[in-house]
Amino acid sequence: MFGPHLLNPIDFASEQKIDINNDWVLGILICVLLILAWVRINHGKRFRQIINAFQSNLYVGHIIKENDSLMRGVSVALNAIFILISSLFIFQLCSFYGLSLDNEGFALFIHPYLQIAFIILLVYSFKLGFLKIIGFIFNAKQILAEYIFNVFLMNKMLGIGLIPVVLCVAFMRFSEGILLY
């Protein structure tokens, strides 16, 4: 009878119980795991090359010189994983620390997760365009191509590395504070 009350035993003031419905997170995680499985099954060799490039700089030059069109497909898929997972991680951080994710203004009907994903996509698109322009102006296309590859390589590995963290935060409520901290 008295179980679901919202009273705080210290000052007997009413507390609001925050109940956030994050069922949609499972759909994002399934989509990410399907993309990762597609890359691993259909492009296993190229996926291993990217993992090796993360571990050794010798593979970076080889991948850049090779300029394989199939590698671009793998790269786009892994960048999509980065955008989906990093925006979900930022959304979980904002929710955990109580930062306001209320929709106001022009984005009234867009979910905050989609807003975060759009911002990440926009930032990296502008960064890529700006770096290409700088490479053209200063005639340093090869150096900036390697820099851009390394930046996006770190993003790809960060996206893959955050999958277990996001998964645990979404479904293990007792340890989310430790994982997010």
MARKOLLO-533261 format. One record per residue (C-alpha): residue number from 1; residue in three letters; x, z, y. Coordinates in nm, 2 decimals. Example, Ala and Ser with C-alpha at 12.3 -4.5 7.8 and 13.67 -1.06 7.14 Angstrom:
<rs>
R   i  aa     xx     zz     yy
R   1 ALA   1.23   0.78  -0.45
R   2 SER   1.37   0.71  -0.11
</rs>
This chain:
<rs>
R   i  aa     xx     zz     yy
R   1 MET   0.00   0.00   0.00
R   2 PHE   0.28   0.08   0.25
R   3 GLY   0.54  -0.16   0.11
R   4 PRO   0.51  -0.46   0.35
R   5 HIS   0.52  -0.27   0.68
R   6 LEU   0.76  -0.37   0.96
R   7 LEU   0.85  -0.02   1.09
R   8 ASN   1.20   0.08   1.17
R   9 PRO   1.26   0.44   1.04
R  10 ILE   1.49   0.52   1.34
R  11 ASP   1.26   0.47   1.63
R  12 PHE   0.94   0.36   1.46
R  13 ALA   0.92   0.04   1.67
R  14 SER   0.79  -0.28   1.51
R  15 GLU   1.04  -0.53   1.39
R  16 GLN   0.97  -0.89   1.32
R  17 LYS   1.06  -1.01   0.98
R  18 ILE   1.22  -1.35   1.01
R  19 ASP   1.11  -1.58   0.73
R  20 ILE   1.27  -1.92   0.76
R  21 ASN   1.15  -2.19   0.53
R  22 ASN   1.45  -2.38   0.42
R  23 ASP   1.31  -2.57   0.12
R  24 TRP   1.43  -2.90   0.27
R  25 VAL   1.79  -2.79   0.22
R  26 LEU   1.75  -2.86  -0.15
R  27 GLY   1.67  -3.23  -0.07
R  28 ILE   1.98  -3.26   0.15
R  29 LEU   2.20  -3.11  -0.12
R  30 ILE   2.05  -3.33  -0.39
R  31 CYS   2.11  -3.64  -0.16
R  32 VAL   2.47  -3.52  -0.11
R  33 LEU   2.53  -3.47  -0.48
R  34 LEU   2.38  -3.81  -0.56
R  35 ILE   2.61  -3.98  -0.30
R  36 LEU   2.91  -3.79  -0.45
R  37 ALA   2.82  -3.88  -0.80
R  38 TRP   2.78  -4.25  -0.70
R  39 VAL   3.12  -4.25  -0.54
R  40 ARG   3.28  -4.07  -0.84
R  41 ILE   3.12  -4.30  -1.10
R  42 ASN   3.13  -4.64  -0.93
R  43 HIS   3.45  -4.60  -0.73
R  44 GLY   3.65  -4.34  -0.92
R  45 LYS   3.99  -4.51  -0.86
R  46 ARG   3.93  -4.52  -0.49
R  47 PHE   3.80  -4.17  -0.48
R  48 ARG   4.12  -4.05  -0.65
R  49 GLN   4.33  -4.25  -0.40
R  50 ILE   4.15  -4.06  -0.11
R  51 ILE   4.22  -3.73  -0.29
R  52 ASN   4.58  -3.83  -0.33
R  53 ALA   4.60  -3.93   0.03
R  54 PHE   4.49  -3.59   0.13
R  55 GLN   4.77  -3.44  -0.08
R  56 SER   5.05  -3.68   0.01
R  57 ASN   5.12  -3.89   0.31
R  58 LEU   5.26  -4.17   0.10
R  59 TYR   4.91  -4.27  -0.01
R  60 VAL   4.79  -4.29   0.35
R  61 GLY   5.01  -4.59   0.43
R  62 HIS   4.92  -4.76   0.11
R  63 ILE   4.55  -4.73   0.17
R  64 ILE   4.58  -4.84   0.53
R  65 LYS   4.79  -5.15   0.43
R  66 GLU   4.56  -5.23   0.14
R  67 ASN   4.25  -5.26   0.37
R  68 ASP   4.02  -5.29   0.07
R  69 SER   3.65  -5.36   0.15
R  70 LEU   3.54  -5.14  -0.14
R  71 MET   3.74  -4.85   0.01
R  72 ARG   3.53  -4.89   0.32
R  73 GLY   3.21  -4.83   0.12
R  74 VAL   3.36  -4.52  -0.03
R  75 SER   3.48  -4.40   0.31
R  76 VAL   3.13  -4.45   0.46
R  77 ALA   2.97  -4.26   0.18
R  78 LEU   3.22  -3.97   0.21
R  79 ASN   3.17  -3.97   0.59
R  80 ALA   2.79  -3.95   0.53
R  81 ILE   2.85  -3.65   0.31
R  82 PHE   3.06  -3.49   0.59
R  83 ILE   2.78  -3.54   0.85
R  84 LEU   2.51  -3.41   0.62
R  85 ILE   2.70  -3.11   0.50
R  86 SER   2.87  -3.01   0.83
R  87 SER   2.54  -3.03   1.02
R  88 LEU   2.38  -2.82   0.75
R  89 PHE   2.66  -2.57   0.77
R  90 ILE   2.63  -2.55   1.15
R  91 PHE   2.25  -2.51   1.12
R  92 GLN   2.30  -2.22   0.87
R  93 LEU   2.55  -2.06   1.11
R  94 CYS   2.31  -2.08   1.40
R  95 SER   2.03  -1.94   1.19
R  96 PHE   2.24  -1.66   1.05
R  97 TYR   2.37  -1.55   1.39
R  98 GLY   2.02  -1.59   1.55
R  99 LEU   2.11  -1.86   1.79
R 100 SER   1.80  -2.03   1.93
R 101 LEU   1.73  -2.35   1.76
R 102 ASP   1.39  -2.39   1.92
R 103 ASN   1.28  -2.74   2.01
R 104 GLU   1.25  -2.79   2.38
R 105 GLY   1.22  -3.09   2.60
R 106 PHE   1.26  -3.45   2.47
R 107 ALA   1.34  -3.34   2.12
R 108 LEU   1.02  -3.15   2.06
R 109 PHE   0.93  -3.31   1.73
R 110 ILE   1.29  -3.35   1.59
R 111 HIS   1.41  -3.08   1.35
R 112 PRO   1.72  -2.89   1.48
R 113 TYR   1.92  -3.00   1.17
R 114 LEU   1.86  -3.36   1.26
R 115 GLN   1.96  -3.29   1.62
R 116 ILE   2.29  -3.14   1.50
R 117 ALA   2.35  -3.43   1.26
R 118 PHE   2.29  -3.68   1.54
R 119 ILE   2.53  -3.49   1.78
R 120 ILE   2.80  -3.49   1.51
R 121 LEU   2.75  -3.86   1.45
R 122 LEU   2.75  -3.94   1.82
R 123 VAL   3.07  -3.73   1.89
R 124 TYR   3.26  -3.90   1.61
R 125 SER   3.14  -4.25   1.71
R 126 PHE   3.25  -4.20   2.07
R 127 LYS   3.58  -4.05   1.95
R 128 LEU   3.64  -4.35   1.72
R 129 GLY   3.55  -4.60   2.00
R 130 PHE   3.76  -4.42   2.26
R 131 LEU   4.06  -4.41   2.02
R 132 LYS   4.03  -4.78   1.95
R 133 ILE   4.02  -4.86   2.32
R 134 ILE   4.33  -4.64   2.38
R 135 GLY   4.50  -4.82   2.09
R 136 PHE   4.43  -5.16   2.25
R 137 ILE   4.54  -5.05   2.60
R 138 PHE   4.87  -4.90   2.49
R 139 ASN   4.93  -5.15   2.21
R 140 ALA   4.95  -4.87   1.95
R 141 LYS   4.69  -5.00   1.71
R 142 GLN   4.89  -4.91   1.39
R 143 ILE   4.97  -4.56   1.50
R 144 LEU   4.61  -4.49   1.60
R 145 ALA   4.47  -4.65   1.29
R 146 GLU   4.68  -4.40   1.09
R 147 TYR   4.56  -4.11   1.31
R 148 ILE   4.20  -4.22   1.28
R 149 PHE   4.24  -4.24   0.90
R 150 ASN   4.39  -3.89   0.89
R 151 VAL   4.11  -3.74   1.10
R 152 PHE   3.84  -3.89   0.89
R 153 LEU   4.03  -3.80   0.58
R 154 MET   4.02  -3.43   0.69
R 155 ASN   3.65  -3.47   0.76
R 156 LYS   3.59  -3.61   0.42
R 157 MET   3.77  -3.33   0.25
R 158 LEU   3.60  -3.07   0.47
R 159 GLY   3.26  -3.22   0.37
R 160 ILE   3.34  -3.20   0.00
R 161 GLY   3.49  -2.85   0.05
R 162 LEU   3.18  -2.72   0.23
R 163 ILE   2.94  -2.82  -0.05
R 164 PRO   2.98  -2.50  -0.25
R 165 VAL   2.97  -2.28   0.06
R 166 VAL   2.65  -2.44   0.19
R 167 LEU   2.50  -2.43  -0.16
R 168 CYS   2.58  -2.05  -0.20
R 169 VAL   2.45  -1.97   0.15
R 170 ALA   2.13  -2.16   0.09
R 171 PHE   2.05  -1.99  -0.24
R 172 MET   2.24  -1.66  -0.25
R 173 ARG   2.09  -1.44   0.02
R 174 PHE   2.29  -1.13  -0.06
R 175 SER   2.63  -1.29   0.02
R 176 GLU   2.55  -1.53   0.30
R 177 GLY   2.70  -1.31   0.57
R 178 ILE   3.03  -1.29   0.38
R 179 LEU   3.04  -1.67   0.33
R 180 LEU   2.94  -1.76   0.68
R 181 TYR   3.18  -1.51   0.84
</rs>
